[in-house]
Amino acid sequence: MSLLVFGATGALGRLVLPELRKRGVAAADITAAGRNQQVLEALAIDGYRTIRVDLDDADQTRAAIAGHDQVVLVSGNEPQRLQQHRAVIDAAKTAGVRYFFYTSGVRVDDPSFVLGGDHIATEEAIKQSGLRYTILRNGYYIENYIGAMQGAAQTGVLTAAVGDGHVAPAGRRDLAEALAVVVTTDEHDDKTYSLTGDTNYTYADLADAMAEVLGEPVQYQPVNAEQYQTILTDAGHDERTAVFLAALDGNLGAGIMAHAGDDLTRLIGRPTMSLTEGLSQ
């Protein structure tokens, strides 16, 4: 195996590498690609091959992929990520890559989902490329709530515009393990998995979990989208970001990140981590 992992210096990618090693992939057979030079240097000390890549540079992307038979693309979060993703896919096809793995998002085929457009377009590009693939549609990260918990530690309040909506977030460690499983086992050809936590939670449940971790009371305070935008702009966010985050909360309230089946549990072979476990990290 000669495996290239794009996004290896990010929060999820860094967790994928040790999971691959646990499943028998030698560090010398893994190339960690990313932009954080400090992280890459640390990974090199641990025995990984490393390469610094800016996905906006098509030549760098092609050079990174050359010589690898499998490619993992951990999705980016930059405004131009769709262009970057398509460049990676095109380079992988040209290089004759044997297998392509992509971390997408759950329910990205819902046209109302503010984060879905780039993911579904990337998925379509992968399918049209002719590459053998596995797509992992990752749900919301439990770790996304750690910042909100830190704020709640100061105020005693968790404020959101999700109403009584349900979410089933998953911990990054579980998602990293699932990715390592599909890379190192068979029968995942041209399949798409939806990966969420086992349990649906309301934001009142989330506030209770934060209170348990913090050891002090936290109360959920629901607000409407307009109120939430005002809270965000008062906190220093620009108007465009505030509108986007309020729309995302609207998606969450509508169940975009609710339980989507047992794919994650089946892949990792155990129940997914709890809210309190994820928030305690």
Buried (B, 14 or more C-beta within 10 A) or exposed (E): BBBBBBBBBBEBBBBBBBBBBEEEBEBEBBBBBBBBEEBBEBBEEEEBBBBBBEBEEBEBBBBBBEEBEBBBBBBBEEEEBBEBBBBBBBBBBEBEBBBBBBBBBBBBEEEEBBBBEBBBBBBEBBBEBEBBBBBBBBBBBBBEBBEBBEBBBEEBEBBBBBBEBBBBBBBBBBBBBBBBBBBBEEEBEEEBBBBBBBBBBBBBBBBBBBBBBBEEEBBBBBBEBEBBBEBBBEEEBEEEEBBBBBBBBBBBBBBBBBBBBBBBBEBBEEEBBBBBBBBBE
